[in-house]
Amino acid sequence: MKIVLAPNAFKGSMSAMQAVLAMEQGVRAACPAVEVCKIPVADGGDGLAEILIDALNGEARVFSVHGPLHEPVQAALCYVPSQGLVVVEMAVASGLALLAPEHRDPMRTTTYGTGELIRAALDLGAQRIVVGIGGSATIDGGIGMAAALGVRFLDAAGEAVAPVGGSLGQIHRIDASGLDPRLAKVCCEAVCDVDNPLVGPTGAAAVYGPQKGATPEQVRSLDAGLSHLADRIAADLGHEVRDLAGAGAAGGLGAGLHAFLGAELRRGVDLVLELLGLDEQLAGADLVITAEGQIDFQTAFGKAPAGVAERAKARGIPCIAIAGSIGERIAALHQIGIDAVFSLCPGPMILEQAMAQGPSLLAATTEQVLRCYLIGSDD
């Protein structure tokens, strides 16, 4: 028997790598002789680089860059020399987790450090750059990232504006003549797990601004600023990004990567599972078990467990999901290939307790999932 374990991270509790090791313990407890294929997955958010370093035999390279408030931070990227591939995770340079709650202010934060990581990738000789754009602290439309790569954003007086969210409305002209010429020879892809447009009621500011510290007034200001940026990009660069699916990801970094670097915006889980070679690993599998901290109807919209289940279903392989929390309307998940969902909580627990015990709870639940499957397979 061959079982594929493909969990996402449990935010605040376990990385995807820690989760897959816990699940393997559970499998071995139920059936020691089973063949286990471990594939920790991601959908473009936190942990992307870590997963790919391990899966692709990559190297972690650490660089000193500017954080979301322009403070120095140490940020790692994934370098795979054999493939000419560099994976940049914007969260390690411009992420919300880098800031204490009282310091979160998308009017002042910037993606400049993410641009510095992309420049570091170019210095490594990258031929393909994949940028994971989940978990941002920013709503700057990617102007910080672009500024680090040589693009100038000028006000009406011809002076450079600060590359932060609060400056978007001041941009009078975009001068891309200084953009790093090496980018023209590189394939750049943006990995995102949302399809929000840049502006409007489902745009970057309205949907994600509050969680990044924006007040209602700032949300309106940032949305207007992003709308203005879209107009300038259309006028000065000839790219239409306002309604582009995924443009609103990471505070508009999706739009910026597409407009300034020509990046293709791809559903994160599709690209990640392609890089991980999940399709090849599914060959001959009898069961797939995936997992994530929260599973509900929204899981179907590009989250990692959904991507895993879709591929399993295409090959007629049953797929079971384990969740820290099971939300509403999960019946929709059965149609995409998740045949059943199990909670890892054995009873009522406070969130902090469940997160602290995450690995042991996940191992125990995985054991019970497999025991249940074995009963059915014996028939």
Backbone hydrogen bonds, N-H to C=O, Kabsch-Sander energy under -0.5 kcal/mol:
donor,donor_aa,acceptor,acceptor_aa,energy
3,I,35,E,-3.0
4,V,287,L,-2.6
5,L,3,I,-0.5
5,L,37,C,-2.8
6,A,4,V,-0.6
6,A,289,I,-2.7
8,N,291,A,-3.1
10,F,14,M,-2.6
11,K,9,A,-0.7
13,S,10,F,-2.7
14,M,10,F,-2.5
19,A,15,S,-2.4
20,V,16,A,-2.3
21,L,17,M,-1.7
22,A,18,Q,-1.9
23,M,19,A,-2.4
24,E,20,V,-1.9
25,Q,21,L,-1.6
26,G,22,A,-1.6
27,V,23,M,-2.3
28,R,24,E,-2.7
29,A,25,Q,-1.8
30,A,26,G,-1.3
31,C,27,V,-2.7
34,V,31,C,-1.6
35,E,1,M,-3.0
36,V,34,V,-0.5
37,C,3,I,-2.8
38,K,36,V,-0.6
39,I,5,L,-3.2
39,I,37,C,-0.6
41,V,7,P,-2.8
48,L,45,G,-1.4
51,I,47,G,-2.1
52,L,48,L,-2.1
53,I,49,A,-2.4
54,D,50,E,-1.6
55,A,51,I,-2.5
56,L,52,L,-2.4
57,N,54,D,-0.7
58,G,53,I,-2.0
59,E,79,Y,-3.1
61,R,59,E,-0.7
61,R,77,L,-2.1
63,F,75,A,-2.8
65,V,63,F,-0.7
65,V,73,V,-2.7
67,G,71,E,-4.6
70,H,67,G,-2.3
73,V,65,V,-2.7
75,A,63,F,-3.0
75,A,73,V,-0.6
77,L,61,R,-2.2
78,C,87,V,-2.4
79,Y,59,E,-2.8
79,Y,77,L,-0.6
80,V,78,C,-0.5
80,V,85,L,-3.2
83,Q,80,V,-1.6
84,G,80,V,-0.8
84,G,81,P,-0.8
85,L,80,V,-1.8
86,V,128,R,-2.3
87,V,78,C,-2.8
88,V,86,V,-0.6
88,V,130,V,-3.1
90,M,88,V,-0.7
90,M,132,G,-2.5
92,V,89,E,-1.7
93,A,90,M,-1.3
94,S,90,M,-3.5
95,G,91,A,-1.0
96,L,135,G,-2.2
98,L,95,G,-1.3
99,L,96,L,-1.8
103,H,100,A,-2.3
104,R,101,P,-1.2
105,D,103,H,-0.6
108,R,105,D,-2.3
109,T,105,D,-1.2
110,T,68,P,-1.5
114,T,111,T,-0.6
115,G,111,T,-1.7
116,E,112,Y,-1.9
117,L,113,G,-1.8
118,I,114,T,-2.0
119,R,115,G,-2.2
120,A,116,E,-2.0
121,A,117,L,-2.0
122,L,118,I,-1.9
123,D,119,R,-2.0
124,L,120,A,-1.4
125,G,122,L,-1.5
126,A,121,A,-2.1
127,Q,84,G,-2.9
128,R,84,G,-2.1
129,I,187,C,-2.9
130,V,86,V,-2.5
130,V,128,R,-0.5
131,V,129,I,-0.5
131,V,189,E,-3.0
132,G,88,V,-3.0
132,G,130,V,-0.6
133,I,131,V,-0.5
133,I,191,V,-2.5
134,G,44,G,-1.3
137,A,94,S,-2.6
139,I,106,P,-0.5
141,G,251,G,-2.4
143,I,140,D,-1.9
146,A,142,G,-2.4
147,A,143,I,-2.3
148,A,144,G,-1.9
149,L,145,M,-0.6
149,L,146,A,-0.8
150,G,147,A,-1.5
151,V,146,A,-2.4
152,R,175,D,-2.7
154,L,152,R,-0.6
154,L,173,R,-2.8
155,D,159,E,-2.9
158,G,155,D,-2.2
161,V,153,F,-2.8
164,V,162,A,-2.3
165,G,109,T,-1.2
166,G,107,M,-2.5
167,S,164,V,-1.7
168,L,165,G,-1.4
170,Q,167,S,-1.8
171,I,168,L,-1.3
172,H,154,L,-3.5
173,R,154,L,-1.8
175,D,152,R,-3.0
175,D,173,R,-0.5
176,A,174,I,-0.7
179,L,176,A,-1.6
180,D,149,L,-2.5
183,L,180,D,-1.7
184,A,181,P,-1.3
185,K,182,R,-1.4
186,V,183,L,-1.5
187,C,127,Q,-2.4
188,C,186,V,-0.6
189,E,129,I,-2.6
190,A,264,E,-2.8
191,V,131,V,-3.3
191,V,189,E,-0.5
192,C,190,A,-0.7
192,C,266,R,-2.1
198,L,242,R,-1.6
199,V,242,R,-0.8
203,G,200,G,-2.0
204,A,198,L,-1.6
205,A,198,L,-0.5
207,V,203,G,-2.1
208,Y,204,A,-1.6
209,G,205,A,-1.7
212,K,208,Y,-0.8
212,K,209,G,-1.2
213,G,210,P,-1.6
214,A,209,G,-2.3
219,V,215,T,-2.6
220,R,216,P,-1.8
221,S,217,E,-2.0
222,L,218,Q,-3.2
223,D,219,V,-2.5
224,A,220,R,-2.1
225,G,221,S,-2.2
226,L,222,L,-2.7
227,S,223,D,-2.2
228,H,224,A,-2.2
229,L,225,G,-2.4
230,A,226,L,-2.4
231,D,227,S,-1.8
232,R,228,H,-2.2
233,I,229,L,-2.9
234,A,230,A,-2.2
235,A,231,D,-2.3
236,D,232,R,-3.2
237,L,233,I,-2.2
238,G,233,I,-1.0
238,G,234,A,-0.6
239,H,233,I,-1.1
241,V,239,H,-0.7
244,L,241,V,-0.9
246,G,196,N,-0.6
247,A,244,L,-2.4
248,G,196,N,-2.7
249,A,246,G,-1.5
251,G,248,G,-0.9
252,G,248,G,-0.5
252,G,249,A,-0.5
253,L,249,A,-0.8
253,L,250,A,-0.8
254,G,249,A,-1.8
255,A,247,A,-1.8
256,G,252,G,-2.1
257,L,253,L,-3.0
258,H,254,G,-1.8
259,A,255,A,-2.7
260,F,256,G,-2.8
261,L,256,G,-0.6
261,L,257,L,-1.4
262,G,258,H,-0.8
263,A,257,L,-2.2
264,E,188,C,-1.7
266,R,190,A,-2.9
266,R,264,E,-0.7
268,G,192,C,-3.6
269,V,302,G,-0.6
270,D,267,R,-0.6
271,L,267,R,-1.8
272,V,268,G,-2.7
273,L,269,V,-2.5
274,E,270,D,-1.7
275,L,271,L,-2.4
276,L,272,V,-2.4
277,G,273,L,-0.8
277,G,274,E,-0.6
278,L,273,L,-2.1
281,Q,277,G,-1.7
282,L,278,L,-1.7
283,A,280,E,-1.0
285,A,282,L,-2.4
286,D,2,K,-3.1
287,L,2,K,-1.2
288,V,318,P,-2.2
289,I,4,V,-2.7
290,T,320,I,-2.4
291,A,6,A,-0.6
292,E,322,I,-1.9
293,G,9,A,-0.9
295,I,325,S,-2.5
297,F,328,E,-1.8
299,T,296,D,-1.9
300,A,297,F,-1.1
301,F,298,Q,-1.8
302,G,300,A,-1.4
303,K,299,T,-1.3
306,A,303,K,-0.5
307,G,303,K,-1.9
308,V,304,A,-2.4
309,A,305,P,-2.5
310,E,306,A,-2.6
311,R,307,G,-1.5
312,A,308,V,-2.0
313,K,309,A,-3.0
314,A,310,E,-1.8
315,R,311,R,-0.6
315,R,312,A,-1.1
316,G,313,K,-1.7
317,I,312,A,-2.7
320,I,288,V,-2.5
321,A,340,A,-2.7
322,I,290,T,-1.7
323,A,342,F,-2.8
324,G,292,E,-1.2
325,S,293,G,-1.7
327,G,295,I,-3.1
327,G,325,S,-0.6
332,A,329,R,-0.9
333,L,330,I,-1.9
334,H,330,I,-0.6
334,H,331,A,-1.1
335,Q,331,A,-0.6
335,Q,332,A,-0.6
336,I,333,L,-0.8
337,G,333,L,-0.6
337,G,334,H,-0.7
338,I,333,L,-2.0
339,D,319,C,-2.6
339,D,337,G,-1.0
340,A,319,C,-0.8
342,F,321,A,-2.8
344,L,323,A,-2.2
354,A,350,I,-2.2
355,M,351,L,-2.6
356,A,352,E,-2.0
357,Q,353,Q,-1.7
358,G,355,M,-1.1
361,L,357,Q,-2.5
362,L,358,G,-2.7
363,A,359,P,-2.3
364,A,360,S,-2.2
365,T,361,L,-2.3
366,T,362,L,-2.4
367,E,363,A,-2.0
368,Q,364,A,-1.8
369,V,365,T,-2.6
370,L,366,T,-2.4
371,R,367,E,-2.4
372,C,368,Q,-2.3
373,Y,369,V,-2.2
374,L,370,L,-2.7
375,I,371,R,-1.6
376,G,372,C,-1.5
377,S,373,Y,-2.5
378,D,374,L,-1.7
379,D,375,I,-0.7
379,D,376,G,-0.7
